[in-house]
Amino acid sequence: MRKQLYLIGMLYTLVVMSSCETTVDIEISDYVEKLVVVGEITEQAPPQITLSRTVPYNANGAIPKITDAQVTINNDLGEIIVLQWSQDEGHYSAPAEIRGVSGRSYTLHIELPDGSSYESFSELLNPVPDIDSLSAEFRINELEDYEAWYVTSYFENPSFEASYYRWKVFVNDRLLGRSEDLAFGGIEGVLKGEPIGVEVFSAQLDQGDSIGIQQLSLTKEALQFLGELAIQANTIGGPFDPPAAPIVGNIRNKDDPNDYALGYFFASSIVNKSIVIK
């Protein structure tokens, strides 16, 4: 199985226009501010949550963060994790010893200074299989006339039930964060213990480059969110592109389900492995 690719096709058509000009008045709807949530809980590090608000498209300056909210994470055992704002780190975080636990479900709660309350849907922190090995193969894509190194992650399928994953890629310890670097996918109908190879990354690399791969577990809902995010991120305004629209995550206003936050609260197990290009 290879990583999901979202191919955006474009058709250019030359249209002969007359020389006349027409003035069109476009009515722009009123701007509606939205809460933006970026955060996760994992087995590898304390949970981190960043809160901000959207700004009008013509606004200048940095996007202001919300620093005086009350942020907690509850699990299915009734345990409560309190997160505190850290000015140095720029996000809300829990004490260093706090970690997510595989098999537990987690719900994010946010109380804003204006009295509004937001809550995520419950996210199950699924286990993730260890990466048995990584391979790096140099080859030529004859269709695109493109030479690159292709990195594949090999692991054993943990269960016959469907499982969902995301892969984060680090080149010389730098996380690749472009939309085209999103790598994620699901595995279904494969026997438990069956070896699997997933091509997660390709790029032009140099000898001695270090490639680090993080393999993360996802829920089906988180996978669907990333799929919608990838489609929108790679939309280029062509005539056959879907219209731009907000991507609805898993966080809602407790008093108004139609008021949703932008972003997603993830729960993931993580394993790491690296390889050096030789």
Backbone as a ProteinNet text record, in pm:
[ID]
protein_1_A
[PRIMARY]
MRKQLYLIGMLYTLVVMSSCETTVDIEISDYVEKLVVVGEITEQAPPQITLSRTVPYNANGAIPKITDAQVTINNDLGEIIVLQWSQDEGHYSAPAEIRGVSGRSYTLHIELPDGSSYESFSELLNPVPDIDSLSAEFRINELEDYEAWYVTSYFENPSFEASYYRWKVFVNDRLLGRSEDLAFGGIEGVLKGEPIGVEVFSAQLDQGDSIGIQQLSLTKEALQFLGELAIQANTIGGPFDPPAAPIVGNIRNKDDPNDYALGYFFASSIVNKSIVIK
[TERTIARY]
83.5	0	86.4	50.8	125.2	42.7	108.9	36.2	-67.1	-172.5	-279.1	-229.5	-258	-220.1	-346.5	-350.1	-463.6	-418.3	-459.2	-411.8	-509.4	-457.7	-540.2	-514.3	-612	-597.5	-646.7	-581.8	-623	-641.6	-743.5	-769.9	-772.2	-679.7	-672.8	-748.3	-839.9	-918.8	-903.7	-872.1	-861.5	-999.4	-1041.8	-1173.4	-1156.8	-1218.4	-1212.7	-1321	-1279.2	-1372.2	-1384.3	-1498.8	-1515.9	-1448.2	-1431.2	-1355.5	-1437.2	-1564.2	-1646.5	-1612.7	-1641	-1615	-1745.8	-1758.3	-1878.1	-1836.3	-1898.4	-1871.1	-1962.5	-1901.5	-1977.8	-1955	-2061.7	-2053	-2069	-1967.7	-1970.1	-1998.1	-2103.3	-2139.8	-2063.4	-1985.5	-1906.2	-1979.9	-2001.4	-2074.9	-1995.7	-2068.8	-2005.1	-1908.3	-1796.9	-1695.2	-1744.6	-1727.6	-1765.5	-1640.1	-1608.6	-1488.4	-1507.4	-1400.7	-1404.5	-1289.2	-1315.5	-1210.2	-1126.4	-994	-902.9	-829.3	-834.2	-773.8	-674	-551.4	-449.7	-394	-406.1	-354.8	-367.2	-296.9	-296.4	-253.9	-287.4	-235.8	-177.4	-56	13.5	77.4	130.1	205.1	347.6	390.9	532	565.2	468	495.3	369.2	382.3	263.5	173.6	42.8	-48	-20.4	-39.5	-18.6	-137	-188.1	-303.5	-273.7	-297.8	-285.2	-422.1	-458.7	-587.4	-566.2	-642.9	-640	-776.1	-789.5	-913.1	-879.6	-971.1	-952.3	-955.3	-895.9	-895.3	-941.6	-991.2	-1032.7	-916.6	-947.9	-844.6	-751.2	-798.5	-715.7	-648.8	-651.1	-588.7	-436.9	-369	-223	-171.3	-48.3	14.4	-9.4	50.4	42	-97.5	-137	-266.2	-255.8	-340.8	-329.4	-375.3	-301.9	-338.6	-423.8	-504.9	-587	-506.4	-477.7	-386.1	-452.7	-580.5	-645.5	-768.1	-764.3	-873.3	-845.5	-947.3	-932.4	-940	-833.4	-823	-797	-882.2	-865.8	-889.5	-835.4	-859.3	-907.3	-1022.5	-1077.8	-1061	-1037.3	-1036.6	-1160.5	-1175.9	-1296.7	-1302.5	-1197.4	-1197.9	-1239.2	-1266.7	-1304.2	-1186.7	-1065.9	-947.5	-938.3	-893.9	-889.1	-744.7	-701	-568.3	-586.4	-523.9	-533.8	-412.1	-437.5	-330.6	-316.1	-192.9	-163.3	-97	-125.7	-64.1	84.2	169.7	313.5	353.4	391.7	430.7	554.6	647.9	771.8	745.5	655.7	630.2	518.2	432.8	327.9	206.8	185.2	68.2	33.2	-80.8	-121	-59.4	-5.2	57.9	33.4	51.5	36.3	173.9	180.5	310.2	386.4	518.4	605.7	581	531.3	514.1	383.3	295.5	166	181.8	124.2	125	-12.6	-43.3	-160.8	-135.8	-243.4	-234.4	-312.1	-248.1	-313	-436.4	-545.8	-671.2	-765.6	-717.9	-803.7	-861.4	-979.5	-1043.2	-1030.2	-1012.1	-985.4	-1078.4	-1120.7	-1209	-1149.3	-1138.7	-1083.3	-1196.2	-1173.3	-1270.4	-1202.7	-1273.4	-1219.1	-1322.8	-1283.6	-1368.5	-1301.6	-1366	-1308.7	-1343.5	-1264.9	-1290.3	-1429.4	-1489.2	-1622.1	-1734.6	-1701.2	-1801.4	-1843.7	-1802.7	-1840.4	-1755.7	-1817.6	-1752.8	-1751.3	-1636.4	-1621.2	-1573.6	-1613.4	-1579.1	-1556.8	-1454.9	-1429.9	-1512.3	-1529.5	-1579.9	-1471.4	-1511.3	-1415.5	-1326	-1193.6	-1096.3	-1027.1	-1032.3	-966.9	-820.3	-733	-589.2	-554.6	-550.7	-522.9	-374.2	-338.2	-196.3	-144.5	-13.3	49.9	160	171.9	276.8	414.7	515.5	653.7	693.2	780.7	840	952.5	936.9	1042.4	1166.8	1146.2	1260.4	1212.3	1308.2	1285.1	1377.9	1330.6	1416.4	1412.3	1522.9	1531.9	1580.5	1497.5	1529.7	1533.5	1642.2	1653.6	1605.2	1508.8	1458	1403.9	1376.5	1328.4	1181.1	1101.6	961.3	955	944.8	952.2	833.6	718	600.7	618.4	684.5	702.2	845.9	932.8	1073.7	1132.6	1118.2	1154.7	1238.4	1356.5	1443.8	1432.2	1418.4	1400.6	1431.4	1448.4	1457.2	1316.1	1279	1148.2	1168.8	1107.5	1125.4	1000.2	1020.3	910.1	922.3	809.3	802.4	743.9	814.2	769.2	729.2	611.8	563.6	463.2	429.5	333.1	194	94.8	-42	-86.1	-131.7	-160.3	-291.3	-385.4	-516.2	-585.1	-680.6	-759	-854.6	-888.4	-976.5	-904.6	-983.9	-926.9	-843.2	-730.5	-643.9	-602.5	-574.5	-551	-425.1	-346.4	-215.4	-185.7	-92.9	-33.1	118	192.1	338	390.7	471.5	540.7	686.3	739.3	873.1	965.1	1084.2	1186.3	1309.6	1355.7	1478.3	1584.6	1688.2	1792.9	1730.3	1639.3	1571.8	1474	1441.6	1344.7	1215.5	1103.7	973.5	928.4	886.4	830.8	682.5	643.6	507.7	425.5	467.2	388.3	267.5	165.9	46.3	77.9	173.4	207.1	285.8	327.3	398.6	304.8	173.8	78.3	77	103.9	103.3	16.2	-86.9	-180.5	-254.9	-316.7	-390.2	-448.1	-533.9	-596.7	-564.1	-566.3	-539.7	-660.7	-718.5	-836.6	-820.5	-879.9	-883.4	-749.7	-654.6	-522.5	-511.1	-460.8	-450.7	-357.2	-387.3	-301.1	-162.5	-59	77.9	131.5	47.6	91.6	189.1	303.6	397.2	341.4	361.7	308.9	421.2	427.3	520.5	443.8	464.5	393.7	496.1	486.7	575.2	523.3	598.2	547	608.9	713.1	786.1	872.9	883.4	978.3	1031.7	1161.4	1223.8	1362.8	1418.7	1557.7	1645.1	1728.6	1808.5	1955.9	2040.1	2184.6	2240.1	2354.3	2422	2450	2417.3	2437.7	2315.4	2211.3	2088.1	2023.5	1975.1	1906.1	1755	1684.1	1539.1	1477.1	1397.7	1326.5	1178.6	1121.3	980.3	909.6	803.3	712.9	588.1	554	432.9	330.3	214.6	114.2	-16.2	-83	-215.5	-320	-427.9	-538.6	-670.4	-775.3	-910.7	-958.4	-1066.1	-1121.9	-1164.8	-1219.1	-1263.6	-1145.8	-1033.4	-914.2	-860	-864.4	-819.3	-905.1	-1036	-1125.7	-1097.6	-1067.3	-1033.8	-908.6	-804.6	-682	-706.1	-794.6	-826.4	-890.9	-985.9	-1049.7	-949	-860.4	-758.2	-664.9	-624.2	-534	-599.8	-726.9	-797.5	-803	-839.4	-849.1	-712.6	-610.8	-477.7	-420.6	-460.7	-408.7	-503.4	-610.5	-700.2	-631.3	-628.8	-552.8	-640.5	-771.1	-858.6	-892.8	-873.8	-908.3	-1057.7	-1103.7	-1247.6	-1315.6	-1239.1	-1298.7	-1269.5	-1207.1	-1181.4	-1311.3	-1324.3	-1441.2	-1433.1	-1547.4	-1543.2	-1482	-1408.3	-1346.2	-1454.2	-1432.1	-1528.6	-1455	-1506.3	-1441.6	-1441.4	-1332.3	-1321.6	-1363.3	-1470.1	-1526	-1450.7	-1393.9	-1321.2	-1408.9	-1353.9	-1426.8	-1455.1	-1459.4	-1476.8	-1597.5	-1691.6	-1815.8	-1839.1	-1918.2	-1968.2	-2070.2	-2054.8	-2143	-2287.4	-2308.8	-2443.9	-2500.9	-2417.8	-2462	-2385.3	-2442	-2369.6	-2339.3	-2407.8	-2378.4	-2253.6	-2207.7	-2085.9	-1970.4	-1890.9	-1780	-1647.4	-1546.1	-1411.3	-1340.2	-1245.3	-1160	-1042.5	-1002.9	-893.8	-942.4	-850.8	-881.9	-799.7	-862.4	-792.7	-761.3	-630.9	-586.5	-544.4	-565	-509.3	-433.7	-304.1	-220.6	-113.1	-85.9	38.5	142.8	270.7	377.3	495.3	551	680.3	770.6	901.8	999.3	1103.5	1155.3	1270.7	1336	1464.8	1537.1	1627.8	1668.9	1758	1847	1969.7	2063.5	2082.4	2073.4	2091.5	2239.5	2268.1	2407.6	2430
-119.8	0	123.9	221.9	345.7	455.5	563.7	672.7	729	783.4	837.8	961.3	968.3	1083.8	1152.6	1279.8	1356.8	1433	1385.3	1440.1	1545.7	1663.2	1773.9	1795.9	1770.8	1790.4	1927.3	1987.4	2119.6	2115.4	2181	2191.4	2338.3	2376.7	2515.4	2528	2620.9	2643.9	2788.8	2810.2	2945.6	2990	3101.5	3154	3290	3307.9	3436.4	3525.7	3638.7	3731.9	3856.3	3917.1	4044.7	4154.1	4267.9	4375.5	4457.3	4426.2	4506.5	4474.1	4565.4	4548.4	4556.9	4471.7	4471	4483.2	4574	4593	4502.8	4422.6	4329.4	4363.9	4386.8	4412.8	4280.8	4245.1	4119.7	4150.9	4090.6	4110.7	4012.7	4064.5	3981.5	3967.6	3844.1	3820.6	3870.4	3897.5	3947.3	3842.9	3891.8	3803.5	3744.3	3613.1	3543.4	3484.6	3528.3	3480.5	3336.9	3256.3	3116.9	3085.4	2996.6	2943.3	2843.9	2849.2	2756.9	2676.2	2543.6	2454.3	2362.6	2359.2	2267.1	2192.6	2060	1990.1	1840.5	1772.5	1627.3	1576.6	1450.9	1377.5	1248	1215.3	1096.7	1022.5	905.1	829.4	880.6	970	1007.1	1137	1226.4	1357.2	1409.3	1506.7	1565.8	1629.6	1631.4	1693.4	1842.3	1891	2032.8	2082.9	2199.9	2259.2	2405.7	2449.3	2589.9	2643	2759.3	2821.6	2958.4	2988	3120	3144.6	3257.7	3288.7	3328.7	3302.5	3344.5	3497.2	3551.3	3695.2	3720.7	3839.2	3869.8	3853.1	3822.1	3791.9	3909.4	4031.7	4150.2	4201.1	4120.4	4162.8	4154.8	4242.7	4245.4	4198.4	4151.8	4112	3965.6	3922.9	3784	3752	3626.6	3583.5	3574	3645.9	3644.5	3511.9	3464.2	3340.8	3372.7	3277.7	3290.2	3234.1	3317	3278	3262.3	3297.8	3296.9	3207.7	3098	3000.3	2893.4	2817.3	2700.8	2576.1	2498.1	2384.6	2257.1	2157.2	2028.6	1915.4	1797.6	1676.5	1568.5	1509	1401.4	1268.6	1161.6	1029.9	951	830.8	752.5	693.2	711.5	668.4	781.8	900.3	1015.1	1096.7	1060	1136.3	1265.7	1372.7	1505.2	1554	1594.9	1653.4	1803.5	1884.3	2029.2	2082.4	2162.1	2221	2368.6	2415.6	2554	2624.1	2753.5	2832	2853.4	2834.4	2857.9	2966.6	3080.7	3190.9	3156.1	3083.5	3048.3	2953.3	2857.2	2757.3	2798.3	2891.2	2939.7	2849.3	2760.9	2675	2631.2	2564.3	2505.2	2365.8	2330.7	2199.4	2144.8	2014.2	1945	1921.6	1880.9	1848.9	1744.8	1748.6	1667.1	1518.1	1473.5	1329.3	1276.7	1364.3	1322.7	1269.5	1153.2	1092	1031.2	1016.2	940.8	792.2	715.6	570.7	500.8	405.2	329.2	257.6	266.5	203.6	294.9	410	506.9	605.3	658.9	761.3	896.6	1002.5	1135.6	1239.7	1334.4	1442.9	1575.5	1668.6	1801.9	1896	1974.6	2073.7	2210.7	2312.6	2448.2	2545.7	2624.6	2732.2	2865	2943.6	3069.7	3183.4	3291.9	3404.2	3465.9	3456.3	3515.2	3426.1	3312.4	3223.4	3110.1	3109.2	3001.4	2877.6	2762.1	2634.2	2547.7	2485.3	2394.8	2258.9	2156.2	2020	1936.5	1852.3	1762.7	1635.9	1564.4	1429.3	1342	1232	1142.2	1079	1080.6	1021.8	903.7	788.6	669.6	669.3	650.3	643.6	498.3	470.4	334.7	302.8	174.5	136.8	148.5	152.5	159.4	53.6	-19.7	-122.7	-60.7	-129.2	-84.2	-89.3	2.8	-2	-103.7	-211.4	-313.2	-260.8	-189.2	-136.4	-27.4	52.6	152	119.9	146.2	131.8	260.7	291.5	408.1	360.6	381.6	335.5	454.2	463.9	569.8	517	588.6	543.7	662.1	636.6	739.6	714.8	820.3	816.5	857.9	759.7	788.4	870.9	856.7	932.6	1082	1116.1	1257.2	1304.4	1214.3	1247.5	1306.6	1232.3	1282.5	1177.4	1215.2	1126.3	1158.4	1055.4	1080.6	955.7	976.3	867.9	841.7	715.1	674.3	595.7	641.9	581.4	502.2	376.8	286.7	240.2	239.2	188	47.1	-48	-186.8	-220.7	-283.8	-323.2	-436.4	-501.4	-610.4	-557.5	-602.4	-560.6	-611.5	-520.4	-562.8	-638.2	-625.3	-686.3	-698.9	-792.1	-804.2	-686.5	-622	-505.9	-388.7	-296.4	-180.4	-97	-46.4	41.9	159.8	272.7	397.9	464.5	523.7	574.8	707.8	779.7	898.5	885.5	940.6	939.4	1081.6	1121.2	1250	1225.1	1312.9	1292.7	1405.9	1368.4	1464	1442.3	1548	1542.1	1621.8	1553.4	1616.9	1690	1619.2	1664.9	1780.4	1811.7	1917.9	1855.6	1885.2	1831.3	1893.3	1810.3	1858.5	1887.6	2013.1	2052.6	2105.6	2082.4	2129.5	2038.2	2091.4	2010.5	1884.9	1893.1	1775	1671.1	1707	1611.4	1530.1	1559.5	1482	1337.5	1243.1	1101.4	1028.4	962.2	894.4	789.4	694.4	590.5	489	402.8	297.9	161	60.9	-76.9	-160.6	-229.9	-311.7	-447.9	-551.6	-683.1	-753.7	-715.2	-778.9	-863.9	-984.6	-1075.1	-1020.5	-1053.6	-1014.4	-1075.8	-993.5	-1039.9	-1034.6	-998.1	-988.9	-872.2	-891.8	-780.1	-679.6	-552.3	-443.8	-344.5	-294.1	-187.9	-68.6	47	168.6	272.5	314.5	420	553.6	617.8	734.2	866.2	860.9	985.6	969.4	1075.3	1077.4	1218.4	1229	1360.5	1341.5	1449.5	1449.2	1475.5	1377.8	1383.8	1370.9	1405	1395.1	1282.8	1233	1131.3	1187.3	1107.7	1149.7	1212.2	1242.4	1296.8	1193.3	1241.8	1155.6	1173	1061.6	1064	998.6	1073.9	1021	1006.5	893.1	867	846.3	922.6	897.5	828.7	715.7	642.6	660.2	719.3	754.5	680.5	637.7	578.4	689.4	660.1	754.1	681.4	758.7	706	725.2	658.4	673.1	817.5	882.4	1021.4	1114.6	1089.5	1172.7	1154.6	1031.2	1005.9	1083.4	1084.5	1156.7	1306.7	1359.7	1501.5	1534.2	1450.9	1475.1	1464.9	1373.7	1362.7	1489.8	1546	1671.1	1786	1785.1	1888.7	1883.1	1762.4	1747.7	1795.9	1764.2	1807.6	1959	2022.8	2168.4	2234.2	2176.4	2236.7	2231.8	2131.7	2116.9	2171.4	2238.8	2303.9	2427.6	2441.6	2549.8	2643.7	2634.1	2729.3	2694.2	2569.3	2527.9	2514.4	2501.4	2496.2	2371.4	2266.4	2143.4	2120.4	2216.8	2204.8	2221.8	2153.2	2177.2	2316.2	2378	2510.9	2504.8	2610	2615.4	2620.8	2549.1	2545.5	2511.6	2558.4	2524.4	2373.8	2322.6	2180.8	2161.2	2087.9	2070.4	1958.8	1991.8	1893.1	1826.1	1798.8	1723.7	1806.6	1939.9	2026.8	2117.5	2117.6	2193.4	2278.8	2385.7	2464.3	2379.2	2366.9	2280.3	2328	2459.9	2515.7	2537.6	2527.5	2550.1	2456.9	2339.3	2242.7	2292.2	2398.7	2455.9	2544.3	2578.8	2659	2563.2	2540.1	2446.7	2521.9	2465	2520.4	2463	2538.1	2487.8	2412.8	2302.6	2223.1	2088.6	2015.2	1879.5	1845.8	1773	1721.2	1573.6	1542.7	1407.3	1330.7	1199.3	1108.7	999.8	985.5	896.1	827.8	703.9	638.7	668	672.8	710.1	614.8	572.3	503.7	575.2	562.5	635.4	540.9	575.4	505	598.7	582.4	670.9	587.9	650.9	589.2	697.3	661.8	756.7	719.9	818.1	795.5	767.3	652.8	612.1	599.9
0	0	0	-76.5	-79.9	-15.6	18.5	83.4	-13.3	44.4	-38.6	-111.6	-239	-319.2	-366.8	-350.7	-397.7	-520.6	-637.6	-762.9	-810.2	-831.7	-876.1	-1023.7	-1106.1	-1249.2	-1289.2	-1385.6	-1432.5	-1582.6	-1629.8	-1771.5	-1807.9	-1892.4	-1936.3	-2068.4	-2076.5	-2196.1	-2236.5	-2363.5	-2414.3	-2460.2	-2407.6	-2439.8	-2505.3	-2620.4	-2690.2	-2633.8	-2580.7	-2518.1	-2604.4	-2598.3	-2667.2	-2588	-2648.6	-2586.3	-2488	-2471.1	-2380.5	-2236.1	-2147.3	-2005.2	-1928.7	-1826.9	-1743.8	-1598.5	-1527.9	-1385.7	-1304.9	-1218.4	-1135.8	-990.2	-916.2	-773.1	-699.4	-622.1	-546.7	-400.6	-350.1	-210.3	-123.3	-29.9	60.2	192.6	234.7	359.4	479.3	588	709	764.8	818.8	876	1007.3	1024.2	1146.8	1209	1329.6	1398.6	1446.1	1432.7	1475	1569.3	1665.4	1750.1	1669.7	1687.3	1619.5	1726.8	1714.4	1813.6	1743.6	1794	1744.8	1865.2	1866.7	1983.7	1974.1	2064.9	2066.3	2202.4	2226.2	2341.2	2287.7	2331.6	2282.3	2399.1	2369.2	2469.2	2484.9	2395.9	2390.8	2462.6	2478.2	2537.1	2605.1	2697.8	2759.5	2654.9	2677.1	2580.1	2564.6	2442.5	2411.1	2329.6	2366.6	2299.5	2270.1	2147.6	2109.7	2070.1	2124.9	2096.8	2032.7	1931	1867.5	1804.2	1737.2	1665	1522.7	1433.5	1295.6	1288.3	1183.5	1160.6	1017.6	986.1	848.1	751.1	625	525.3	502.1	528.1	504.4	631.5	739.1	864.5	852.7	924.3	925.7	1061.3	1062.8	1187.9	1221.4	1332.5	1375.8	1428.2	1417.9	1469.9	1621.9	1694.8	1841.8	1901.4	2000.5	2070.5	2192.7	2231.7	2351.9	2468.1	2565.2	2672.5	2809.4	2821	2952.6	2956.4	2884	2886.2	2991.4	3025.4	3112.3	3023.4	3022.7	2931.4	3012.6	2992.7	3059.9	2960.1	2992.3	2914.6	3011.2	2981.2	3063.2	2990.1	3065.5	3003.5	3044.1	2990	3013.7	3154	3233.2	3372.7	3466.7	3411	3492.6	3541.6	3501.7	3542.8	3461.9	3527.1	3464.9	3459.6	3342.1	3322.3	3302.2	3387.7	3377.8	3302	3199.4	3118.7	3153.8	3162.5	3196.5	3078.7	3064.7	2958.5	2987.4	2887.2	2899.2	2799.6	2851.3	2763.5	2682.9	2743.5	2673.7	2556.9	2577.4	2474.3	2379	2420.5	2332.5	2320.8	2421.1	2417.3	2559.9	2571.7	2699	2706.8	2822.1	2835.9	2976.3	2990.1	3117.2	3178	3304.6	3366	3285.1	3296.4	3211.5	3225.7	3341	3360.6	3301.3	3256	3203.3	3061.2	3036.1	2903.6	2874.9	2746.3	2709.4	2729	2740.4	2762.7	2652.3	2587.1	2480.4	2534.7	2460	2500.5	2575	2620.2	2687.4	2585.4	2618.7	2536.3	2604.7	2524.5	2578.7	2515.6	2598.8	2555.4	2600.6	2508.3	2537.6	2577.5	2684.3	2731.6	2733.3	2682.8	2675.9	2728.5	2828.2	2880.4	2844.7	2758	2713.2	2808.6	2806.5	2897.7	2880.9	2761.1	2739.9	2790.7	2852.3	2908.9	2818.1	2692.1	2601.7	2629.1	2609	2637.4	2513	2487.7	2373.8	2422.9	2349.1	2389	2264	2267.7	2155.2	2170.7	2059.6	2067.9	2131.8	2190	2253.2	2147	2171	2079.4	2147.8	2083.8	2137.2	2097.6	2194.9	2168.5	2134.7	2005.3	1958.2	1966	1980.1	1974.6	1832.2	1818.9	1687.5	1681.7	1572.4	1564	1547.4	1600.6	1583.1	1435.7	1397.5	1264.2	1266.6	1190.6	1186.7	1116.1	1005.6	931.7	837.2	789.7	685.5	568.6	448.4	331.5	251.3	184.9	97.2	-38.9	-141.3	-276.2	-371.3	-448.9	-549.2	-683.5	-741	-871	-950.5	-1076.3	-1168.8	-1198	-1178.3	-1217.4	-1363.7	-1452.9	-1596	-1645	-1581.2	-1624.6	-1600.5	-1490.2	-1455.2	-1476.5	-1526.3	-1546.6	-1418.8	-1310.3	-1177.9	-1106.4	-1060	-984.6	-835.9	-752.6	-610.4	-529.7	-400.1	-304.4	-250.3	-240.8	-191.6	-62	46.2	178.7	215.3	256.3	289.3	433.7	504.2	641.3	638.4	705.9	711.3	855.4	869.7	1002.7	986.5	1097.3	1095.2	1126.5	1051.7	1077.1	1214.7	1303	1440.7	1457.7	1362.6	1380.4	1245.6	1236.9	1114.8	1099.6	1210.6	1205.4	1138.5	1084.5	1015.8	1112.1	1063.6	1142.8	1056	1121.8	1049.5	1104.2	1011.3	1048.6	980.6	1043.4	983.5	999.2	902.8	910.5	901.8	999.7	997.1	958	874.2	818.8	864.7	910.6	951.2	862.9	798.2	719.6	793.7	839.2	921.1	1039.9	1107.8	1229.6	1205.5	1082.3	1052.6	1001.1	1070.8	1031.1	900.3	806.7	680.7	702.3	688.2	723.4	608.3	483.8	370.6	349.3	280.4	256.8	178.2	84.1	4.8	84.5	206.7	290.9	379.8	374.8	452.9	402.9	491.3	456.6	558.2	511.2	600.1	520.6	588.8	518.3	614.2	560.1	638.8	582.8	668.8	629.8	669.7	573.7	599.2	531.4	592.7	531	522.3	608	609	735.7	722.8	835.8	942.7	1066.3	1177.5	1160.4	1179.4	1165.2	1024.1	928	789	773.8	708.2	689	588.1	617.8	535.2	507.1	386.4	350.7	295.9	354	313.1	269	144.5	94.3	145.3	233.7	304.9	261.7	177.2	152.2	29.7	-49	-160.5	-176.7	-207.8	-225.7	-283.4	-332.3	-376	-253.4	-221	-99.1	-133.1	-36.1	-52.7	33.5	-5.5	74.7	214	315.5	453.1	517.3	439.2	497.4	589.6	703.6	798.8	781.8	767.7	751.8	874.9	948.2	1064.1	1032.4	1068.4	1044	1177.5	1199.8	1311	1255.8	1313.4	1275.2	1386.1	1353.3	1452.7	1425.1	1532.1	1517.9	1506.8	1434.8	1417.5	1439.2	1467	1457	1313.3	1277	1142.7	1118.1	1222.4	1208.7	1185.2	1254.2	1233.7	1093	1040.1	903.4	803.3	823.5	734.2	738.2	856.7	868.8	789.5	800.4	725.3	575.1	533.6	392.5	339.2	412.8	371.2	372.3	472	480.2	359.8	318.8	205.7	76.7	57.8	-62.9	-70.4	42.3	42.1	26.2	89.9	83.4	-56.8	-134.4	-269.4	-375.7	-331.9	-426.5	-482.5	-614.5	-677.5	-758.7	-738.6	-804.9	-947.6	-987.5	-1123	-1141.3	-1264.7	-1290.4	-1235.9	-1206.8	-1157.9	-1009.1	-942.5	-799.9	-722.2	-608.2	-523.8	-462.6	-432.2	-370.9	-232.2	-198.1	-65.9	41.3	150.2	259.6	387.3	502.9	630	651.5	707.9	738.9	884.4	903.7	1038.1	1109.3	1225.4	1304.3	1406.9	1523.9	1627.1	1751.4	1739.2	1855.5	1833.6	1928	1916.4	2040.6	2021.3	2133.7	2208.8	2338.8	2417.5	2415.7	2399.8	2401.7	2262.6	2160.2	2023.6	1930	1897.8	1815.2	1674.2	1631.2	1500.1	1502.2	1622.4	1638.1	1661.4	1557.9	1567.5	1561.4	1624.5	1616.9	1495.7	1442.8	1335.6	1397.9	1335.5	1389.6	1440.1	1502.1	1545.9	1670	1762.2	1879.3	1854.2	1838.6	1805.6	1931.5	1927.7	2028.4	1953.7	1980.9	1899.9	1983.4	1947.1	1988.4	1881.2	1919.8	1827.4	1843	1730.1	1729.9	1629.4	1649.6	1568.5	1513.2	1395.2	1340.1	1237.9	1217.6	1124.8	1035.5	925.4	829	770.3	733.1	674	526.6	440	297.1	270.2	206.7	181.5	31.1
[MASK]
++++++++++++++++++++++++++++++++++++++++++++++++++++++++++++++++++++++++++++++++++++++++++++++++++++++++++++++++++++++++++++++++++++++++++++++++++++++++++++++++++++++++++++++++++++++++++++++++++++++++++++++++++++++++++++++++++++++++++++++++++++++++++++++++++++++++++++++++++++++

